[in-house]
């Protein structure tokens, strides 16, 4: 009898873990690719240091429809030039998207846009 009870609880635990407590599944991912070159020796005030041209691509995404946590970001860098975009769903239902870039000569610039999704509430009488 004890083994049957333990088996039952094990099956329930697996089902709960697999289906995210019955509220739907959440999704998260990330990816990083580095493309750095070979380090070069640089003299800085009489001291040797190493410099590598920075170059990378980075992205991540989170989608959790149960909590409403939905966001993503993608960024690339090649030396002093950084470009990227990120978006997120805000508590009021709108989506904020920011395209940004920066470099040594022009500094940092961001273009922010809001996309409002109209929500029609349902009233039950």
Backbone as XML, in Angstrom:
<?xml version="1.0"?>
<chain id="A" units="angstrom">
  <residue number="1" name="UNK">
    <atom name="N" x="0.832" y="-1.198" z="0.000"/>
    <atom name="CA" x="0.000" y="0.000" z="0.000"/>
    <atom name="C" x="0.871" y="1.254" z="0.000"/>
  </residue>
  <residue number="2" name="UNK">
    <atom name="N" x="1.931" y="1.257" z="0.812"/>
    <atom name="CA" x="2.826" y="2.417" z="0.875"/>
    <atom name="C" x="3.475" y="2.677" z="-0.480"/>
  </residue>
  <residue number="3" name="UNK">
    <atom name="N" x="3.849" y="1.624" z="-1.184"/>
    <atom name="CA" x="4.477" y="1.811" z="-2.490"/>
    <atom name="C" x="3.491" y="2.410" z="-3.500"/>
  </residue>
  <residue number="4" name="UNK">
    <atom name="N" x="2.207" y="2.051" z="-3.392"/>
    <atom name="CA" x="1.203" y="2.625" z="-4.287"/>
    <atom name="C" x="0.999" y="4.112" z="-4.014"/>
  </residue>
  <residue number="5" name="UNK">
    <atom name="N" x="1.011" y="4.493" z="-2.749"/>
    <atom name="CA" x="0.857" y="5.903" z="-2.380"/>
    <atom name="C" x="2.054" y="6.701" z="-2.881"/>
  </residue>
  <residue number="6" name="UNK">
    <atom name="N" x="3.270" y="6.182" z="-2.672"/>
    <atom name="CA" x="4.469" y="6.861" z="-3.147"/>
    <atom name="C" x="4.478" y="6.975" z="-4.664"/>
  </residue>
  <residue number="7" name="UNK">
    <atom name="N" x="4.040" y="5.932" z="-5.344"/>
    <atom name="CA" x="3.974" y="5.957" z="-6.809"/>
    <atom name="C" x="2.969" y="7.017" z="-7.266"/>
  </residue>
  <residue number="8" name="UNK">
    <atom name="N" x="1.820" y="7.102" z="-6.596"/>
    <atom name="CA" x="0.813" y="8.103" z="-6.935"/>
    <atom name="C" x="1.382" y="9.511" z="-6.791"/>
  </residue>
  <residue number="9" name="UNK">
    <atom name="N" x="2.055" y="9.798" z="-5.656"/>
    <atom name="CA" x="2.626" y="11.135" z="-5.454"/>
    <atom name="C" x="3.742" y="11.440" z="-6.452"/>
  </residue>
  <residue number="10" name="UNK">
    <atom name="N" x="4.495" y="10.454" z="-6.856"/>
    <atom name="CA" x="5.543" y="10.656" z="-7.850"/>
    <atom name="C" x="4.931" y="11.041" z="-9.197"/>
  </residue>
  <residue number="11" name="UNK">
    <atom name="N" x="3.840" y="10.369" z="-9.580"/>
    <atom name="CA" x="3.174" y="10.691" z="-10.837"/>
    <atom name="C" x="2.593" y="12.103" z="-10.781"/>
  </residue>
  <residue number="12" name="UNK">
    <atom name="N" x="2.000" y="12.473" z="-9.662"/>
    <atom name="CA" x="1.444" y="13.815" z="-9.504"/>
    <atom name="C" x="2.551" y="14.861" z="-9.574"/>
  </residue>
  <residue number="13" name="UNK">
    <atom name="N" x="3.683" y="14.610" z="-8.917"/>
    <atom name="CA" x="4.792" y="15.563" z="-8.932"/>
    <atom name="C" x="5.327" y="15.761" z="-10.351"/>
  </residue>
  <residue number="14" name="UNK">
    <atom name="N" x="5.448" y="14.705" z="-11.121"/>
    <atom name="CA" x="5.925" y="14.817" z="-12.501"/>
    <atom name="C" x="4.924" y="15.601" z="-13.342"/>
  </residue>
  <residue number="15" name="UNK">
    <atom name="N" x="3.637" y="15.335" z="-13.158"/>
    <atom name="CA" x="2.612" y="16.039" z="-13.932"/>
    <atom name="C" x="2.607" y="17.528" z="-13.601"/>
  </residue>
  <residue number="16" name="UNK">
    <atom name="N" x="2.749" y="17.873" z="-12.342"/>
    <atom name="CA" x="2.760" y="19.275" z="-11.936"/>
    <atom name="C" x="3.985" y="19.980" z="-12.499"/>
  </residue>
  <residue number="17" name="UNK">
    <atom name="N" x="5.142" y="19.327" z="-12.416"/>
    <atom name="CA" x="6.377" y="19.935" z="-12.931"/>
    <atom name="C" x="6.317" y="20.086" z="-14.453"/>
  </residue>
  <residue number="18" name="UNK">
    <atom name="N" x="5.765" y="19.098" z="-15.134"/>
    <atom name="CA" x="5.725" y="19.134" z="-16.597"/>
    <atom name="C" x="4.777" y="20.193" z="-17.124"/>
  </residue>
  <residue number="19" name="UNK">
    <atom name="N" x="3.664" y="20.407" z="-16.488"/>
    <atom name="CA" x="2.654" y="21.321" z="-16.996"/>
    <atom name="C" x="2.616" y="22.650" z="-16.278"/>
  </residue>
  <residue number="20" name="UNK">
    <atom name="N" x="3.618" y="22.971" z="-15.478"/>
    <atom name="CA" x="3.726" y="24.288" z="-14.870"/>
    <atom name="C" x="2.546" y="24.651" z="-13.995"/>
  </residue>
  <residue number="21" name="UNK">
    <atom name="N" x="2.131" y="23.730" z="-13.136"/>
    <atom name="CA" x="1.051" y="23.963" z="-12.176"/>
    <atom name="C" x="-0.273" y="24.244" z="-12.870"/>
  </residue>
  <residue number="22" name="UNK">
    <atom name="N" x="-0.437" y="23.817" z="-14.087"/>
    <atom name="CA" x="-1.703" y="23.940" z="-14.785"/>
    <atom name="C" x="-1.973" y="25.318" z="-15.372"/>
  </residue>
  <residue number="23" name="UNK">
    <atom name="N" x="-1.010" y="26.220" z="-15.346"/>
    <atom name="CA" x="-1.226" y="27.582" z="-15.833"/>
    <atom name="C" x="-0.552" y="27.838" z="-17.173"/>
  </residue>
  <residue number="24" name="UNK">
    <atom name="N" x="-0.060" y="26.843" z="-17.840"/>
    <atom name="CA" x="0.643" y="27.061" z="-19.103"/>
    <atom name="C" x="2.138" y="27.121" z="-18.864"/>
  </residue>
  <residue number="25" name="UNK">
    <atom name="N" x="2.865" y="26.971" z="-19.907"/>
    <atom name="CA" x="4.320" y="26.913" z="-19.796"/>
    <atom name="C" x="4.946" y="28.270" z="-20.062"/>
  </residue>
  <residue number="26" name="UNK">
    <atom name="N" x="6.095" y="28.479" z="-19.477"/>
    <atom name="CA" x="6.889" y="29.683" z="-19.717"/>
    <atom name="C" x="8.065" y="29.298" z="-20.604"/>
  </residue>
  <residue number="27" name="UNK">
    <atom name="N" x="8.606" y="30.273" z="-21.317"/>
    <atom name="CA" x="9.691" y="30.020" z="-22.249"/>
    <atom name="C" x="10.781" y="31.050" z="-22.020"/>
  </residue>
  <residue number="28" name="UNK">
    <atom name="N" x="12.019" y="30.592" z="-21.994"/>
    <atom name="CA" x="13.146" y="31.497" z="-21.838"/>
    <atom name="C" x="14.319" y="30.955" z="-22.642"/>
  </residue>
  <residue number="29" name="UNK">
    <atom name="N" x="15.065" y="31.847" z="-23.295"/>
    <atom name="CA" x="16.241" y="31.409" z="-24.032"/>
    <atom name="C" x="17.263" y="32.532" z="-24.062"/>
  </residue>
  <residue number="30" name="UNK">
    <atom name="N" x="18.502" y="32.151" z="-24.300"/>
    <atom name="CA" x="19.556" y="33.145" z="-24.481"/>
    <atom name="C" x="20.613" y="32.563" z="-25.404"/>
  </residue>
  <residue number="31" name="UNK">
    <atom name="N" x="21.335" y="33.462" z="-26.072"/>
    <atom name="CA" x="22.386" y="33.038" z="-26.989"/>
    <atom name="C" x="23.463" y="34.120" z="-27.029"/>
  </residue>
  <residue number="32" name="UNK">
    <atom name="N" x="24.721" y="33.698" z="-26.907"/>
    <atom name="CA" x="25.853" y="34.621" z="-26.974"/>
    <atom name="C" x="26.874" y="34.037" z="-27.937"/>
  </residue>
  <residue number="33" name="UNK">
    <atom name="N" x="27.325" y="34.849" z="-28.881"/>
    <atom name="CA" x="28.390" y="34.449" z="-29.796"/>
    <atom name="C" x="29.491" y="35.497" z="-29.728"/>
  </residue>
  <residue number="34" name="UNK">
    <atom name="N" x="30.690" y="35.067" z="-29.364"/>
    <atom name="CA" x="31.829" y="35.987" z="-29.333"/>
    <atom name="C" x="32.678" y="35.749" z="-30.571"/>
  </residue>
  <residue number="35" name="UNK">
    <atom name="N" x="33.145" y="36.850" z="-31.125"/>
    <atom name="CA" x="33.974" y="36.781" z="-32.335"/>
    <atom name="C" x="35.255" y="37.585" z="-32.134"/>
  </residue>
  <residue number="36" name="UNK">
    <atom name="N" x="35.786" y="37.589" z="-30.914"/>
    <atom name="CA" x="36.988" y="38.366" z="-30.623"/>
    <atom name="C" x="38.163" y="37.840" z="-31.437"/>
  </residue>
  <residue number="37" name="UNK">
    <atom name="N" x="39.047" y="38.757" z="-31.795"/>
    <atom name="CA" x="40.257" y="38.382" z="-32.516"/>
    <atom name="C" x="41.354" y="37.967" z="-31.543"/>
  </residue>
  <residue number="38" name="UNK">
    <atom name="N" x="42.553" y="37.883" z="-32.050"/>
    <atom name="CA" x="43.690" y="37.529" z="-31.211"/>
    <atom name="C" x="44.147" y="38.761" z="-30.436"/>
  </residue>
  <residue number="39" name="UNK">
    <atom name="N" x="44.536" y="38.587" z="-29.173"/>
    <atom name="CA" x="44.957" y="39.744" z="-28.377"/>
    <atom name="C" x="46.258" y="40.361" z="-28.906"/>
  </residue>
  <residue number="40" name="UNK">
    <atom name="N" x="46.314" y="41.678" z="-28.813"/>
    <atom name="CA" x="47.507" y="42.418" z="-29.204"/>
    <atom name="C" x="48.123" y="43.027" z="-27.949"/>
  </residue>
  <residue number="41" name="UNK">
    <atom name="N" x="49.445" y="43.104" z="-27.900"/>
    <atom name="CA" x="50.121" y="43.745" z="-26.771"/>
    <atom name="C" x="50.119" y="45.248" z="-27.000"/>
  </residue>
  <residue number="42" name="UNK">
    <atom name="N" x="49.673" y="45.998" z="-25.987"/>
    <atom name="CA" x="49.572" y="47.446" z="-26.066"/>
    <atom name="C" x="50.376" y="48.042" z="-24.914"/>
  </residue>
  <residue number="43" name="UNK">
    <atom name="N" x="51.153" y="49.089" z="-25.187"/>
    <atom name="CA" x="51.898" y="49.794" z="-24.146"/>
    <atom name="C" x="51.037" y="50.917" z="-23.582"/>
  </residue>
  <residue number="44" name="UNK">
    <atom name="N" x="50.766" y="50.892" z="-22.280"/>
    <atom name="CA" x="49.994" y="51.935" z="-21.616"/>
    <atom name="C" x="50.850" y="52.481" z="-20.474"/>
  </residue>
  <residue number="45" name="UNK">
    <atom name="N" x="51.354" y="53.701" z="-20.640"/>
    <atom name="CA" x="52.196" y="54.362" z="-19.633"/>
    <atom name="C" x="53.339" y="53.460" z="-19.163"/>
  </residue>
  <residue number="46" name="UNK">
    <atom name="N" x="54.003" y="52.823" z="-20.113"/>
    <atom name="CA" x="55.158" y="51.996" z="-19.783"/>
    <atom name="C" x="54.816" y="50.590" z="-19.326"/>
  </residue>
  <residue number="47" name="UNK">
    <atom name="N" x="53.548" y="50.248" z="-19.237"/>
    <atom name="CA" x="53.128" y="48.898" z="-18.823"/>
    <atom name="C" x="52.526" y="48.175" z="-20.024"/>
  </residue>
  <residue number="48" name="UNK">
    <atom name="N" x="52.787" y="46.877" z="-20.082"/>
    <atom name="CA" x="52.217" y="46.056" z="-21.144"/>
    <atom name="C" x="50.802" y="45.641" z="-20.763"/>
  </residue>
  <residue number="49" name="UNK">
    <atom name="N" x="49.896" y="45.756" z="-21.707"/>
    <atom name="CA" x="48.521" y="45.307" z="-21.518"/>
    <atom name="C" x="48.097" y="44.590" z="-22.794"/>
  </residue>
  <residue number="50" name="UNK">
    <atom name="N" x="47.006" y="43.888" z="-22.715"/>
    <atom name="CA" x="46.517" y="43.153" z="-23.873"/>
    <atom name="C" x="45.190" y="43.755" z="-24.321"/>
  </residue>
  <residue number="51" name="UNK">
    <atom name="N" x="45.026" y="43.881" z="-25.630"/>
    <atom name="CA" x="43.805" y="44.418" z="-26.192"/>
    <atom name="C" x="43.298" y="43.460" z="-27.264"/>
  </residue>
  <residue number="52" name="UNK">
    <atom name="N" x="42.000" y="43.167" z="-27.200"/>
    <atom name="CA" x="41.348" y="42.374" z="-28.234"/>
    <atom name="C" x="40.173" y="43.169" z="-28.759"/>
  </residue>
  <residue number="53" name="UNK">
    <atom name="N" x="40.043" y="43.237" z="-30.058"/>
    <atom name="CA" x="38.923" y="43.935" z="-30.685"/>
    <atom name="C" x="37.619" y="43.267" z="-30.240"/>
  </residue>
  <residue number="54" name="UNK">
    <atom name="N" x="36.759" y="43.981" z="-29.503"/>
    <atom name="CA" x="35.520" y="43.353" z="-29.034"/>
    <atom name="C" x="34.507" y="43.182" z="-30.161"/>
  </residue>
  <residue number="55" name="UNK">
    <atom name="N" x="33.980" y="41.983" z="-30.267"/>
    <atom name="CA" x="32.974" y="41.692" z="-31.278"/>
    <atom name="C" x="32.101" y="40.558" z="-30.751"/>
  </residue>
  <residue number="56" name="UNK">
    <atom name="N" x="30.778" y="40.822" z="-30.626"/>
    <atom name="CA" x="29.882" y="39.788" z="-30.122"/>
    <atom name="C" x="28.458" y="40.019" z="-30.607"/>
  </residue>
  <residue number="57" name="UNK">
    <atom name="N" x="27.641" y="38.996" z="-30.450"/>
    <atom name="CA" x="26.199" y="39.041" z="-30.672"/>
    <atom name="C" x="25.553" y="38.416" z="-29.455"/>
  </residue>
  <residue number="58" name="UNK">
    <atom name="N" x="24.505" y="39.055" z="-28.952"/>
    <atom name="CA" x="23.842" y="38.597" z="-27.740"/>
    <atom name="C" x="22.338" y="38.716" z="-27.931"/>
  </residue>
  <residue number="59" name="UNK">
    <atom name="N" x="21.590" y="37.712" z="-27.483"/>
    <atom name="CA" x="20.138" y="37.829" z="-27.520"/>
    <atom name="C" x="19.521" y="36.964" z="-26.434"/>
  </residue>
  <residue number="60" name="UNK">
    <atom name="N" x="18.353" y="37.395" z="-25.960"/>
    <atom name="CA" x="17.585" y="36.579" z="-25.028"/>
    <atom name="C" x="16.107" y="36.864" z="-25.216"/>
  </residue>
  <residue number="61" name="UNK">
    <atom name="N" x="15.287" y="35.937" z="-24.720"/>
    <atom name="CA" x="13.843" y="36.084" z="-24.843"/>
    <atom name="C" x="13.178" y="35.377" z="-23.674"/>
  </residue>
  <residue number="62" name="UNK">
    <atom name="N" x="12.152" y="36.016" z="-23.111"/>
    <atom name="CA" x="11.347" y="35.431" z="-22.041"/>
    <atom name="C" x="9.886" y="35.582" z="-22.437"/>
  </residue>
  <residue number="63" name="UNK">
    <atom name="N" x="9.129" y="34.476" z="-22.376"/>
    <atom name="CA" x="7.693" y="34.514" z="-22.624"/>
    <atom name="C" x="7.003" y="33.699" z="-21.542"/>
  </residue>
  <residue number="64" name="UNK">
    <atom name="N" x="6.347" y="34.378" z="-20.625"/>
    <atom name="CA" x="5.582" y="33.710" z="-19.579"/>
    <atom name="C" x="4.181" y="34.315" z="-19.593"/>
  </residue>
  <residue number="65" name="UNK">
    <atom name="N" x="3.273" y="33.647" z="-20.272"/>
    <atom name="CA" x="1.924" y="34.185" z="-20.438"/>
    <atom name="C" x="1.140" y="34.173" z="-19.126"/>
  </residue>
  <residue number="66" name="UNK">
    <atom name="N" x="1.524" y="33.326" z="-18.200"/>
    <atom name="CA" x="0.826" y="33.287" z="-16.912"/>
    <atom name="C" x="1.097" y="34.553" z="-16.100"/>
  </residue>
  <residue number="67" name="UNK">
    <atom name="N" x="2.346" y="34.967" z="-16.028"/>
    <atom name="CA" x="2.696" y="36.163" z="-15.248"/>
    <atom name="C" x="2.693" y="37.431" z="-16.089"/>
  </residue>
  <residue number="68" name="UNK">
    <atom name="N" x="2.654" y="37.283" z="-17.418"/>
    <atom name="CA" x="2.699" y="38.441" z="-18.294"/>
    <atom name="C" x="4.105" y="38.960" z="-18.532"/>
  </residue>
  <residue number="69" name="UNK">
    <atom name="N" x="5.119" y="38.235" z="-18.063"/>
    <atom name="CA" x="6.511" y="38.641" z="-18.243"/>
    <atom name="C" x="6.940" y="38.248" z="-19.651"/>
  </residue>
  <residue number="70" name="UNK">
    <atom name="N" x="6.946" y="39.228" z="-20.544"/>
    <atom name="CA" x="7.317" y="38.980" z="-21.935"/>
    <atom name="C" x="8.279" y="40.073" z="-22.371"/>
  </residue>
  <residue number="71" name="UNK">
    <atom name="N" x="9.509" y="39.667" z="-22.707"/>
    <atom name="CA" x="10.534" y="40.627" z="-23.103"/>
    <atom name="C" x="11.570" y="39.944" z="-23.976"/>
  </residue>
  <residue number="72" name="UNK">
    <atom name="N" x="12.307" y="40.752" z="-24.727"/>
    <atom name="CA" x="13.376" y="40.213" z="-25.558"/>
    <atom name="C" x="14.408" y="41.306" z="-25.812"/>
  </residue>
  <residue number="73" name="UNK">
    <atom name="N" x="15.613" y="40.876" z="-26.146"/>
    <atom name="CA" x="16.682" y="41.809" z="-26.480"/>
    <atom name="C" x="17.622" y="41.148" z="-27.475"/>
  </residue>
  <residue number="74" name="UNK">
    <atom name="N" x="18.151" y="41.958" z="-28.392"/>
    <atom name="CA" x="19.165" y="41.514" z="-29.348"/>
    <atom name="C" x="20.188" y="42.643" z="-29.455"/>
  </residue>
  <residue number="75" name="UNK">
    <atom name="N" x="21.477" y="42.314" z="-29.316"/>
    <atom name="CA" x="22.517" y="43.338" z="-29.367"/>
    <atom name="C" x="23.732" y="42.793" z="-30.092"/>
  </residue>
  <residue number="76" name="UNK">
    <atom name="N" x="24.394" y="43.667" z="-30.855"/>
    <atom name="CA" x="25.657" y="43.321" z="-31.504"/>
    <atom name="C" x="26.677" y="44.406" z="-31.199"/>
  </residue>
  <residue number="77" name="UNK">
    <atom name="N" x="27.926" y="44.013" z="-31.159"/>
    <atom name="CA" x="29.017" y="44.968" z="-30.956"/>
    <atom name="C" x="30.156" y="44.590" z="-31.881"/>
  </residue>
  <residue number="78" name="UNK">
    <atom name="N" x="30.724" y="45.616" z="-32.504"/>
    <atom name="CA" x="31.906" y="45.443" z="-33.338"/>
    <atom name="C" x="32.812" y="46.626" z="-33.038"/>
  </residue>
  <residue number="79" name="UNK">
    <atom name="N" x="33.794" y="46.420" z="-32.176"/>
    <atom name="CA" x="34.666" y="47.504" z="-31.728"/>
    <atom name="C" x="33.908" y="48.465" z="-30.849"/>
  </residue>
  <residue number="80" name="UNK">
    <atom name="N" x="33.902" y="49.746" z="-31.219"/>
    <atom name="CA" x="33.191" y="50.759" z="-30.443"/>
    <atom name="C" x="31.728" y="50.910" z="-30.852"/>
  </residue>
  <residue number="81" name="UNK">
    <atom name="N" x="31.275" y="50.207" z="-31.867"/>
    <atom name="CA" x="29.907" y="50.354" z="-32.366"/>
    <atom name="C" x="29.012" y="49.287" z="-31.742"/>
  </residue>
  <residue number="82" name="UNK">
    <atom name="N" x="27.974" y="49.742" z="-31.024"/>
    <atom name="CA" x="26.998" y="48.852" z="-30.402"/>
    <atom name="C" x="25.625" y="49.180" z="-30.986"/>
  </residue>
  <residue number="83" name="UNK">
    <atom name="N" x="24.889" y="48.141" z="-31.411"/>
    <atom name="CA" x="23.535" y="48.304" z="-31.940"/>
    <atom name="C" x="22.649" y="47.260" z="-31.288"/>
  </residue>
  <residue number="84" name="UNK">
    <atom name="N" x="21.403" y="47.648" z="-31.031"/>
    <atom name="CA" x="20.514" y="46.673" z="-30.438"/>
    <atom name="C" x="19.073" y="47.121" z="-30.419"/>
  </residue>
  <residue number="85" name="UNK">
    <atom name="N" x="18.232" y="46.206" z="-29.984"/>
    <atom name="CA" x="16.809" y="46.466" z="-29.821"/>
    <atom name="C" x="16.309" y="45.623" z="-28.659"/>
  </residue>
  <residue number="86" name="UNK">
    <atom name="N" x="15.435" y="46.199" z="-27.845"/>
    <atom name="CA" x="14.763" y="45.396" z="-26.833"/>
    <atom name="C" x="13.308" y="45.808" z="-26.761"/>
  </residue>
  <residue number="87" name="UNK">
    <atom name="N" x="12.471" y="44.858" z="-26.350"/>
    <atom name="CA" x="11.047" y="45.147" z="-26.216"/>
    <atom name="C" x="10.525" y="44.437" z="-24.982"/>
  </residue>
  <residue number="88" name="UNK">
    <atom name="N" x="9.476" y="45.011" z="-24.425"/>
    <atom name="CA" x="8.837" y="44.404" z="-23.260"/>
    <atom name="C" x="7.382" y="44.807" z="-23.211"/>
  </residue>
  <residue number="89" name="UNK">
    <atom name="N" x="6.587" y="43.924" z="-22.621"/>
    <atom name="CA" x="5.168" y="44.202" z="-22.414"/>
    <atom name="C" x="5.031" y="44.865" z="-21.051"/>
  </residue>
  <residue number="90" name="UNK">
    <atom name="N" x="4.396" y="46.014" z="-21.043"/>
    <atom name="CA" x="4.240" y="46.780" z="-19.808"/>
    <atom name="C" x="2.930" y="46.407" z="-19.116"/>
  </residue>
  <residue number="91" name="UNK">
    <atom name="N" x="2.818" y="46.716" z="-17.824"/>
    <atom name="CA" x="1.620" y="46.337" z="-17.066"/>
    <atom name="C" x="0.311" y="46.886" z="-17.630"/>
  </residue>
  <residue number="92" name="UNK">
    <atom name="N" x="0.364" y="48.014" z="-18.341"/>
    <atom name="CA" x="-0.874" y="48.595" z="-18.892"/>
    <atom name="C" x="-1.303" y="47.938" z="-20.204"/>
  </residue>
  <residue number="93" name="UNK">
    <atom name="N" x="-0.561" y="46.923" z="-20.668"/>
    <atom name="CA" x="-0.907" y="46.220" z="-21.890"/>
    <atom name="C" x="-0.177" y="46.703" z="-23.124"/>
  </residue>
  <residue number="94" name="UNK">
    <atom name="N" x="0.526" y="47.825" z="-23.017"/>
    <atom name="CA" x="1.270" y="48.322" z="-24.173"/>
    <atom name="C" x="2.610" y="47.603" z="-24.286"/>
  </residue>
  <residue number="95" name="UNK">
    <atom name="N" x="3.200" y="47.704" z="-25.461"/>
    <atom name="CA" x="4.520" y="47.111" z="-25.696"/>
    <atom name="C" x="5.499" y="48.237" z="-26.001"/>
  </residue>
  <residue number="96" name="UNK">
    <atom name="N" x="6.608" y="48.272" z="-25.270"/>
    <atom name="CA" x="7.641" y="49.278" z="-25.493"/>
    <atom name="C" x="8.778" y="48.627" z="-26.271"/>
  </residue>
  <residue number="97" name="UNK">
    <atom name="N" x="9.195" y="49.270" z="-27.358"/>
    <atom name="CA" x="10.307" y="48.783" z="-28.167"/>
    <atom name="C" x="11.337" y="49.900" z="-28.277"/>
  </residue>
  <residue number="98" name="UNK">
    <atom name="N" x="12.582" y="49.571" z="-27.990"/>
    <atom name="CA" x="13.664" y="50.545" z="-28.022"/>
    <atom name="C" x="14.750" y="50.046" z="-28.986"/>
  </residue>
  <residue number="99" name="UNK">
    <atom name="N" x="14.996" y="50.827" z="-30.025"/>
    <atom name="CA" x="16.125" y="50.584" z="-30.934"/>
    <atom name="C" x="17.230" y="51.546" z="-30.507"/>
  </residue>
  <residue number="100" name="UNK">
    <atom name="N" x="18.431" y="51.028" z="-30.286"/>
    <atom name="CA" x="19.512" y="51.889" z="-29.810"/>
    <atom name="C" x="20.805" y="51.588" z="-30.558"/>
  </residue>
  <residue number="101" name="UNK">
    <atom name="N" x="21.675" y="52.585" z="-30.564"/>
    <atom name="CA" x="23.014" y="52.410" z="-31.118"/>
    <atom name="C" x="23.939" y="53.414" z="-30.438"/>
  </residue>
  <residue number="102" name="UNK">
    <atom name="N" x="25.180" y="53.078" z="-30.422"/>
    <atom name="CA" x="26.175" y="53.964" z="-29.833"/>
    <atom name="C" x="27.538" y="53.683" z="-30.431"/>
  </residue>
  <residue number="103" name="UNK">
    <atom name="N" x="28.333" y="54.746" z="-30.510"/>
    <atom name="CA" x="29.716" y="54.583" z="-30.956"/>
    <atom name="C" x="30.548" y="55.714" z="-30.349"/>
  </residue>
  <residue number="104" name="UNK">
    <atom name="N" x="31.832" y="55.650" z="-30.596"/>
    <atom name="CA" x="32.776" y="56.596" z="-30.000"/>
    <atom name="C" x="32.546" y="58.024" z="-30.501"/>
  </residue>
  <residue number="105" name="UNK">
    <atom name="N" x="32.077" y="58.171" z="-31.724"/>
    <atom name="CA" x="31.963" y="59.502" z="-32.324"/>
    <atom name="C" x="30.637" y="60.196" z="-32.029"/>
  </residue>
  <residue number="106" name="UNK">
    <atom name="N" x="29.519" y="59.463" z="-32.066"/>
    <atom name="CA" x="28.205" y="60.103" z="-31.922"/>
    <atom name="C" x="27.566" y="59.873" z="-30.562"/>
  </residue>
  <residue number="107" name="UNK">
    <atom name="N" x="28.112" y="58.998" z="-29.749"/>
    <atom name="CA" x="27.535" y="58.723" z="-28.435"/>
    <atom name="C" x="26.390" y="57.726" z="-28.521"/>
  </residue>
  <residue number="108" name="UNK">
    <atom name="N" x="25.521" y="57.757" z="-27.522"/>
    <atom name="CA" x="24.414" y="56.809" z="-27.426"/>
    <atom name="C" x="23.118" y="57.465" z="-27.880"/>
  </residue>
  <residue number="109" name="UNK">
    <atom name="N" x="22.343" y="56.746" z="-28.695"/>
    <atom name="CA" x="21.047" y="57.230" z="-29.176"/>
    <atom name="C" x="20.024" y="56.103" z="-29.047"/>
  </residue>
  <residue number="110" name="UNK">
    <atom name="N" x="18.806" y="56.468" z="-28.630"/>
    <atom name="CA" x="17.739" y="55.483" z="-28.500"/>
    <atom name="C" x="16.453" y="56.032" z="-29.103"/>
  </residue>
  <residue number="111" name="UNK">
    <atom name="N" x="15.740" y="55.173" z="-29.801"/>
    <atom name="CA" x="14.443" y="55.510" z="-30.380"/>
    <atom name="C" x="13.413" y="54.623" z="-29.683"/>
  </residue>
  <residue number="112" name="UNK">
    <atom name="N" x="12.524" y="55.240" z="-28.885"/>
    <atom name="CA" x="11.546" y="54.505" z="-28.082"/>
    <atom name="C" x="10.176" y="54.621" z="-28.732"/>
  </residue>
  <residue number="113" name="UNK">
    <atom name="N" x="9.514" y="53.477" z="-28.917"/>
    <atom name="CA" x="8.168" y="53.463" z="-29.485"/>
    <atom name="C" x="7.259" y="52.628" z="-28.590"/>
  </residue>
  <residue number="114" name="UNK">
    <atom name="N" x="5.998" y="53.049" z="-28.507"/>
    <atom name="CA" x="4.989" y="52.331" z="-27.736"/>
    <atom name="C" x="3.900" y="51.843" z="-28.678"/>
  </residue>
  <residue number="115" name="UNK">
    <atom name="N" x="3.513" y="50.601" z="-28.524"/>
    <atom name="CA" x="2.427" y="50.021" z="-29.302"/>
    <atom name="C" x="1.355" y="49.606" z="-28.313"/>
  </residue>
  <residue number="116" name="UNK">
    <atom name="N" x="0.212" y="50.263" z="-28.387"/>
    <atom name="CA" x="-0.861" y="49.987" z="-27.440"/>
    <atom name="C" x="-1.813" y="48.966" z="-28.031"/>
  </residue>
  <residue number="117" name="UNK">
    <atom name="N" x="-2.045" y="47.916" z="-27.277"/>
    <atom name="CA" x="-3.025" y="46.902" z="-27.661"/>
    <atom name="C" x="-4.314" y="47.219" z="-26.933"/>
  </residue>
  <residue number="118" name="UNK">
    <atom name="N" x="-5.365" y="47.426" z="-27.674"/>
    <atom name="CA" x="-6.638" y="47.762" z="-27.050"/>
    <atom name="C" x="-7.245" y="46.518" z="-26.415"/>
  </residue>
  <residue number="119" name="UNK">
    <atom name="N" x="-7.571" y="46.634" z="-25.159"/>
    <atom name="CA" x="-8.166" y="45.541" z="-24.415"/>
    <atom name="C" x="-9.597" y="45.927" z="-24.096"/>
  </residue>
  <residue number="120" name="UNK">
    <atom name="N" x="-10.543" y="45.077" z="-24.461"/>
    <atom name="CA" x="-11.950" y="45.341" z="-24.167"/>
    <atom name="C" x="-12.338" y="44.455" z="-22.993"/>
  </residue>
  <residue number="121" name="UNK">
    <atom name="N" x="-12.623" y="45.081" z="-21.849"/>
    <atom name="CA" x="-12.963" y="44.259" z="-20.672"/>
    <atom name="C" x="-14.337" y="43.610" z="-20.835"/>
  </residue>
  <residue number="122" name="UNK">
    <atom name="N" x="-14.462" y="42.430" z="-20.306"/>
    <atom name="CA" x="-15.747" y="41.721" z="-20.318"/>
    <atom name="C" x="-16.364" y="41.859" z="-18.939"/>
  </residue>
  <residue number="123" name="UNK">
    <atom name="N" x="-17.603" y="42.246" z="-18.923"/>
    <atom name="CA" x="-18.336" y="42.369" z="-17.668"/>
    <atom name="C" x="-19.381" y="41.253" z="-17.609"/>
  </residue>
  <residue number="124" name="UNK">
    <atom name="N" x="-19.410" y="40.576" z="-16.493"/>
    <atom name="CA" x="-20.387" y="39.510" z="-16.288"/>
    <atom name="C" x="-21.411" y="39.998" z="-15.264"/>
  </residue>
  <residue number="125" name="UNK">
    <atom name="N" x="-22.667" y="39.969" z="-15.642"/>
    <atom name="CA" x="-23.728" y="40.444" z="-14.742"/>
    <atom name="C" x="-24.440" y="39.274" z="-14.123"/>
  </residue>
</chain>
